[in-house]
Amino acid sequence: MEELADYYPYGKLSFADPIKKFKDYIISNRDKKILRELAKRKSEIAELPIHKEKIKFWKNLNSLKEVRPLVWVNEIPWHEMNVDDELTLKTGTEFSKFLETRLRRTIYQWEHMRVDMVVEPTIPCYLVVNDTGFGILEQVKISKTDEISDIYSREFRPQIEKEEDIEKIKNPKVSFDKKATDEMFESMLDIFDGILKVEKKGIPGFWFAPWDELVRWWEPEKVLADLILKPNLVHKTMERLTNAYLSGLNQYENLNLLALNNCNYRIGSGGLGYTDEIPKKCYSPDNIKTSDLWGCAAAQIFSDVSPKMHDEFALQYELKWLKRFGLSYYGCCEPLDKKIELLRKIPNLRKISMSPWANLGLGASNIGKDYVFSYKPSPSIFTGNLWDSESVKDNFTKNLKKIKNCTVEILMKDISTVNYKPERLWEWAKMAIEVVERL
């Protein structure tokens, strides 16, 4: 699956994360040969007729039509997955390694844990965008348990403690680097000509989670206490940050830097965005608007916050963002089983995240068939010294029966580790698709 997840570990692009710009886009003949061979393998996979069937499945799911639960794997600990050098990079430059990584991961995932992934005979060349972010860089102490992993714990230093500190939050300034984009595009055309179609693409949506930003600037425990102790400060900060997000969004739209995401692209923390419901027939492909896209939002730190406070301190601000989009996805790791009635305020809401901490039965009862039930099994099953495949299968089957009357997508994600045993994830993927097809 080649998308913005290949640029960032979690595939959630915020305004502080411009598209990566490389020093140069020159590719040696040796590296070009390696990349073309990998591209040929991807093209062979993409030509298989199963992908048209899977696209139809995703479209039916996203339109709330009858379809079996769809399964997808994402947020993989790639540093633990290499077997028989399938992920070992052989090219030399930063840019060629970037392209090689994307191709090798797509091929690897198809070979070992394809579930309901889709592979198309294309490779995206995203526009190079400069984005100044919000003016605050997190000040953090990092603790690692695995030096080669990009997953680690962080201890944040508070930067917003009084009203004057709100002024630290700036509107992002967005600009398009045409020169770098054209250089990358021409290089990719030269590499993949006749094998994969190189698609120059804008930015297909953003991860809108202002509370993900605030907890890094405020400190998690303190900001939750300040919902009660300093509510006015929290509201003023959220108002300022939301306006900064909207300012950035307006710039992306006005500069014509957006791309459709009703395609082989992850929506929010969920599955693929294939749908015929957006964009509307009247849209202009040369001037894509936010109303042509899926939007998403989440307030992960609000796991134990009441629906009333969730509405007051999160949703009222998130609505200003979500109402701009054609369809919406809500949630990530926060349990939302008790907040479905609150989320019905969101216009064009289509998918709701059901995290490992949600009560599946309650969530299923409250969601019914009104929205896609975006089920997130716990990745903790991969971490222990023992792997009991039968127990994993039994528990998975039992949980699916709790949500059998819903329209379901299943996302195995947030996989911090597989205990350096990648075959566990392979086995889970094989088991999951067998169970959903049988049920």
N, C-alpha and C positions, 0 to 999 in steps of 0.2 A: 504494500500500500504506500504509494508515494504522494506525500502531501506535506503540509507544514510541520507535521510531526517529525519529518526527517530533518527539519531545521532546528527544532527545539525538542528537548527530552519528552515533554508532555503534550506537544502539539497544540498548545493554547497560546495564540499570538496576542500579546497585549501591546499597547502603544509604546511601551518601553523596549520592545523587541523588534527593531527593524530587520528586514531581510538581510541575511549575511552577505557582506561584500568582500570579495576576494582580492588579493594583491594583483593578480593577473589571471587571464583565462586562456593562457597558452597551454596546449596539450602536445606532448611528444608523440611521435609515431608509435612508440612502444605502448604508452598509456592508452592511446586511441585504439589500438588493436585489442587490448584487454577490455576496454569499455564496450567496444562493438560486439565482442563475443558474449558478454553479459547481456547486452541489449537484445541480441538474437535469441537468447534463452527466454528473456522476458516476452519478446514478441511471440515466440512459440506458445508460451503459456496463455497469452492474451487471445490467441486465435481459437482457443478451445470454446465450443458452443456453450459450455456450462455458464460462462460469464453473462450471457444474455439472459439466461434463466435466473441467475442470482440478482441481476439488476431489476428484473420484474418482481422478484420476491421483495426486495427493499422498497420498491415503489408501492407495492400493495401494503406492506407494513406501515409505511409513512402516511398512507392514505386511510389507515385503520380498516383495511379490508382483511378478509379471512386469509391467514397465512400461518404456517408453522412458526414457532419461535426461531428467530435468526440469531446466529452466534458470531461474535467477532472478538479477536484478541488484540490488545493494544497496550502501550506503556510497558514494554518488554525489557527486562534487564539484559540488554544485548551483550554486555561485557561477560556474561556467564554462559552465553548460548553457542559459542563457537565449537563446532565438531568437525573433524576432518578438514580443517582449514576452509570451511564454506564461507566464513566471514572474514578471513584473513585478507587484508588489503595488499594489493600488489602494484598499484600505481604510485607515482612519486610526488606529485604536487598537491597542495591543499585543495585546489578545485577538483582535480581528478579523483582524489580520495573521497571528496564529498559526493561526487556522482557515483563512484564505485560503491560506496556505502549504501546509497539509496537502492541501487540495483541488486546488490547482494542480499540486502534485507528482504526485499520483495520476493526474490527467488527462494530464499530460505523459508520465509513464512509460508509460501505456497507449498513447498516440499514437505514441511513438517507440521504446520498448524493452520491450514488454509480455512477451515470452517466455512463461513459464508463471505470470505473476502472476494473482491472483484479485482481483476487485473485487466487493464486496457492497454492497447498498443500505442501509448503516448508517454511523454515525459514532460512535466511542467517546467517552464522557466519563469519563475516568479519575478515580478518587477522589483528592482532594487529601490527601496524606499528609505529615506533618512527620516528618523523620528526622534525628537529630543526627549520624549517621555514626559514625566510629571515634575521633574526638577528635584526629586528626592531619591537618592540612592540608598538602599538599605545598608545599615551599619550592623554587621553581624559577625558572630563568632561561630565558626564551622567545626563540627565534630564528625569524623568519619570512622566507620568500622571496616570499610573496604576501600582502599586507596584507588582502585581502578574503577569504582562505581561513581556515577554522577548523581547518586541518591545519598543524601546525608542530612543530619539534623542541624538546626540553626538556632542560635540564641540571639534575639534582636535587641538592639539598643533603642529605647524610645526617642522619637524625634518630634512628636506632637504631644504637648503637655498643657498648652495654654492657647488662648484664642489667637494670639499673634503668630503662633506656629502654623496656622492654617495658610498663611501667605506663602509658605514654602512650596505649596502645591501650585504648579504653573500649568498653563495650557500647553499641550504639546505643539511643536511646530513640525509640520510634515512637508517633505519635498521629494520629488521624483528624480532619481539619478538615471537619466536617459542613456548617458554614455556607458555606464557600467552595465546597464540592462542590455543594451545593444551588443556589447562585447561578449557578454555571457551567452546571449541568444545565438549569435553568429558562431561561436565556438561549439555550442551544443548542436547546431545544425550541421556543422562540419563532421562532428563525431557520429551522430546518429542517422545521418542522411540515408534513406532507403530502408531503414530498420524500424525506428520509432518516430512518430510524429512529435516534433517539439512544439509545445503550446506555450506561447507567451501569455502569462496570466497575471491579473491583478491580485489583490488580497481577498481571499474568499471568507471574509468574516473575522470576528474577533472574540476572544474569551473575555466577557464582561463580568468581572467579579471584584468590585471595588473593595469588598471586605478582605479579599486576598492581599490587596495592597496595604490596607490600613493596619492589619495585624503585624505587618513587617515594620511599620513606621511608629506603631503605638505600643506594642507588646500585647500578646493575646489575653493574658489574665487581666491586665489593667483596662483594656478597652471594653471588655465585657462588664467589668465592675462599673465603668464610667457610663454605661447605658443607664444606670440608676443614679450614680453620683454626679455625673456631668452630662446630662442628656442634651443640653443646649449646645455644648461644645461638640458632641458627637453629630448632632444634626447639622450644624454649620459646616463641619468638616465633610460630611457626606454630600451636602449640597455643593460645596466647592469641588470635590473630586468628581462627582457626577457631571457637573458642567464642564470640567476639563476633559472628561471622556467624550462628551458630546461635541465639544469643540474639535477634538481630533477626528471624530467620525465625520463631521461636516467637511473637514479638509480632505479626507480620503474620498468622499463622495464628490466634492466639487472639483478635485484634481483628476477625477475619473480613474481612480486607482483600485476600484473594487472589481471582483470577479464573482460569477455565480458559484453557489455551493450546493446546488441541487444535483450532485454528481458523486464521484468517487472521493468524497471528502468527509471527514469526521465532523459531526455536528455536536458542539458542546462537549460533554464528557460521554456522549453516546456513540451510536453507530453511524452508518453512512447516510448521506443526505439525499439520495435519489428520490425524486418526486416530479410529477408533472403539474403540481398545483402552483408552483412558483418557478419562474416568473410568470406573470400574467401575459396574455397574448399581445398586449399593447406595449410591452417593454421595448426599450431600445438596446440592442446588443452593443452599441457604441457608446452608451451612456448609462451604465448600470447603477441603479439606486439601491439604497438599503432595503426598500420595500420589495426588491426582487430576491432577497436573500433570506436564509435562515438566520435567526438571532439566538443568543443564549445568555443566561445569567446564572449566578450561583452565589450563595452566602454560606460557605462551608463552616465558618466559625460559629454559625448559629445553630449547631446541632441540639443544644439544650436550651435554646431561647424559645419562649412561648410564641404561639402563632400571633398573638397581639403585638408583641415586641418585634417579631420578625416583620410584620406588616409595617410598623412604625419606623423602624431603623434600617430596613433593607428594601422591602418590596416597593414602597412608594417611590423610591429613587430608581429602582430597577425598571419600573414601568415606563419611566421617561425614555429609557433606552429601548426596551423590548417593543414598544408600540411603533417603532420605526420600521420593523421588519415584517416580512410576509408570513413566516411561520416561526415558532419559538420552541426552544428546549430549555428546561429549567432544572438546575441542581447538579450536584456532584457527589461529594462524600457525606453531606449532611442528610440525616434521615428525614424524609418528608411524608411519611405515611400518615401523620396526624395533621398535615397542613394542606391537604388537597383542596378543601373548600376555599382556603385563602388564595391558592394559586389559580383558582378559576377566574380571578380578576384579570389575569394576563390575556390580552387579546391574541388570537391565533396561536395559543399554546397547543402544542401537539405531542410533546414527549416530556415525561417526568422521570427524573433519576430516582431509583430505588437502591440505595447503597447497602453494603453488608450490615449496616446497623438498623435498617428499617425492619418493621414487622411486616413480613410479606403478606400474610393473610389480611391484615388491616389495610395495607396499601392497596391490595387487589380489590377489596370491598369498596374502598373510597374512590378508586380510579375507574373500575368497571371497564367498559370499552370506550370511554370518553377520550382517553389519551393512550399513547404508547407507554407501556410499563417497561422502563429501561432498567433492567435488573442487573445488579453488580454482585456476583458471587464473591466471597472473601478470598483474596489471594494468599491468605495465611496458610492455606492447605499445602503450599509448596515449600514452606520454610523449615519444617522439622527434619529430624534425622531419619524418621521412618515415613514411608509412603505406602498408604493403604488404599490401593486403587478401588477396591470393592466398596469400602466405606465412603470414599469420595463420590463414587457413582450413586450409591444409595441415598446419600444426603442431597445430591444434586437433583435426583429424580423426585425425592420427597418435596423439595422446595418448588420444583416446577408444577407439581400437582396443586400447590397452594395458589398458583397464579394462572391456572389453566383456562380460566374464563376471560383472560385479558389478552390484548394484543402485545406481544412480548418481544423485546430484543434483549440479548444476553451479552454483556460486556465483561470479559475477564480482563481487568486492567489494574493499574497501581501495583504491578508485580515487582516489588523491590528486590526480591531474590527468589531463585528456584533452588537454592542451596548448591549451586553449581552442578545441578542435575537437570539439564534441559529436556531430557526425555520425559520428565514429569509433566511439563507443559505440553509436549507432543501428545502424551497419553491422554491428558485432560481434553485437549481439542478433539481427538478422535472419539473419546467417550461422549462428549457433549453433543456432537453432531449426530451420533448414533441414537442417543436418547431422544433428542427433539424430533428426529425423523420417525422414530418408533411411536412417540406419543401423538 
